[in-house]
Amino acid sequence: MKISLNWLSDYIETGLSAEKIADILSDLGFPCEGIEHLDGDIVIDVEITSNRGDCLGLLGIARELSAATGKEVKMPAVELNESAKDVAEFAGVEIAEPDLCGRYTARIIEGVKVGPSPDWLKKRLETLGMRSVNNVVDATNYAMIETSQPPHAFDYAKIADGKIVVRKAVAGERLVSIDGSQCELDTDMLIIADAKGPVAVAGVMGGADTEVSEATATILLEDACFEPVSVRTTSRKLGLPSEAAFRFERTVNIEAIDWASKRTAQLITQAAGGKVAKGVVDIYPKKTVQKEVTLRLLRLNKLLGIEIPSEEVLRILSALSFQPRHKDNLITCTVPSWRNDIYREVDLIEEAARVYGYNKIPTERQIRIEVAPVDTRQRLAESIGTYLNGCGFYETINVTFIDNDIAGFFTEGDVKGHLAVKDVSRKSANILRQTLLGSLLGVLKTNLNAKNTPCRIFEIADTFVPAGKGGGGLPIEKTKLSLVCDGNFRSLRGVVEGLIKSIDRDARIVFTPEELLWAQTGAQIAVNGKVVGTAGIVSGKVKEKLDLKEITPAAAELDFEQLLTLQNGDIKVKPIPRFPAIARDLSIVVDETVCWSDIVDAIKKKASGELEDIRFVGIYRGKGIPAGKKSVTLSLRFRDRDGTLTHEAVDRFEADIVKSLAKSVSAELRTV
C-alpha cells in the first residue's frame, strides 16, 4: 500500500522523517518496499499482510504509528448537511443472503453536480497512482484510502423502484461492469440487484448501466460488508480484480460501516455539492459481539524469552485500543472491531512483542540446543519401521480422510455415524478414518497400476472413532499399525509374528479364526492372552471396489498402544546349544475344517521336553487326497540340552505325537 505523508499528516503528526516512519512500520510488521520523493510529497510503499485489512487505509496506519510513538490520532470530524427529506422516501434494502452480506447501508444525496474534481482531491489520488474520474467517484476512492472501507456510488435514477436487493445471481444473468467487462454470472456469485436485474457484483465492481455520469443528479451511496471468500471467489472467476475486492477479501470493519458511509457522503458533498437525505437505510441482520481475549503475563514472558514490564504491556494494548483490564497475572482485553485477526492469547502476545520491539530480544554469539531423548513411542515406531523395512515393507503417509464407499467396507454400521468435515471444506473423501486399511489398499492399487511389484506397505497413524451414539465429546483417537501386501497370508503372518517377537521375545502369539467385515478369511491376533489386532485375506467385494483383479491382498492391523505394553526390559542371552538337533517332517491328512492352531495344540499335549520347535511347511490338496481333506506338512525339531539324542528316542517322541494327532484332530499319516 502506498502512503502519502502529506495525507497521513491529516491524522497523525509524528514529526519524523520518511525513513524513520518506514523503519517503525517495518518493525511493526509492515516492511517498506520503497520510498519515493514527489513534488512536495513523499510516498512510502509498504507491504500489508493479508490479516491486516484494517491497515489498507490511512487511519489504520495512523493507529499503528500512534501505538509506536505515543502520538494521538486525529479522526476526521464528520458533519452532514442533511435535508428535511427522509431516506426511507427514496430507498429500500433487502439482504437475501445474510451469510454473505453481514451489513448493508444506503444513503441518498440529492442535487450533486458531477464534474472534474477539485485540485486537492485530484492531487492526493494521483500521488498514490490513482486516476481521477470525476468528483463523485474520486470522493469514494478518497474515502476508501482513508478508511479502508470501499463505498460505491450508484446513479439513483437508474435503480428501478429505488430498491436494492443483495442476492445470489440467477443462472443466465449477465452484467457489463464499469470497466466494460462482460460478466457471465453464476448461481454462486453474490450480486447487488434492483427490481429489473443485476446492477453490481457485490464487493467487486459496479455495473456500467448504473454508473455515475455527468447527467447524474441523485446518488445512492452503498457501504457494506461482504463475506471475504465469496468476494475472492467471484473476483477470480470473473477475472475482475479491483481495489474494493482487495479490501473486502481481507475483511472490513463491520461496526464502522455507518461512520464510513457518513464520511463518504461528507466528501461527496464537499466535492460535488448536494444535500444528504436525513437518516440511513441500515440492514444489519446478525450483529456481532465484541470478543474478549485473556493474556497471562507469565505466559508472555515465557514464550518470548524476555520479561516485558506489565506497565509496558498495558500501555501497548491500550494504545492498540484493546481496553486491557489487569488483575493479578491476567489481562483481559476487548478486541476492537477492526481487528478480526485477534482471537487467542498468542495473538495478544504477538501484538505486545511487535510494538515493544523484536530488536529488544537479546541475541547471543552461540546457540545452545538441548537434545531431548527419544521417548518410548518414537523408539518403538523407529524399531517397527526398521524391522518392517528389513521384511521388504515400505512406509506410507496418507491423508486422514477417506471416501464414504471405502469406509463402508471396513466398519460396521451406517457411514453417517463417522466423524466428518463439511463437504464445503472437502468435496470428497471427507470422513475421518476408523481404520487405516482402506487407505493402504488404495496405495497398493496405485503401485500395481504403476507395475511396482511386489508391493509391501505399512502405515502408523491415528484413527478416529466417535465417542458415543450421541456424538458428544471428543472422538476416541487410537494409533494403529497397518500392513498390506500383495503376497500370501502365510508371509504376512510370519512378518506379524516376527515383528511382535522383535518387541517381546517371550510373547505367546495366537491367531484365532474371526469373521471380519472386510476379509474372506480373517483372524484375531492375541498376544499373551490380550487381543492386539486382526489380520485376513481381503474379500472379493473389496477387491472389486478397488479393481484388484490380479491379486488377493493380505492385510493386518495392530493396536500400537498394545504393542507399547509388550516392550521387554533387560535382554536375556542364552548359550549356543552344545548338542545337535534332530528334525523330523510329518505329513498328515486332516479335515478341511482343522486349523493349524488345533494341530499345534495336539502336538504339545504329548510332546516331550526335547521338542524345541514346530514349523509349518505346506498344504497339499489334489491327487491322492480325499475330498474334504487336506495334507498338512510340518517339521518338528528335537534337542537334548544334556546330551546327544538318538534316533530311537526321537522315534518314540514322534510316535506319541502321531497318536495325539490321531486322537485330537483325527489325523492320519500320509504315505507315498
Order of alpha helices (4+ residues) and beta strands (2+ residues): beta-alpha-alpha-beta-beta-alpha-beta-beta-beta-alpha-alpha-beta-beta-beta-beta-beta-beta-beta-beta-alpha-alpha-alpha-beta-beta-beta-alpha-alpha-beta-beta-alpha-alpha-beta-beta-alpha-beta-alpha-beta-beta-alpha-beta-beta-beta-alpha-beta-alpha-beta-alpha-beta-beta-alpha-beta
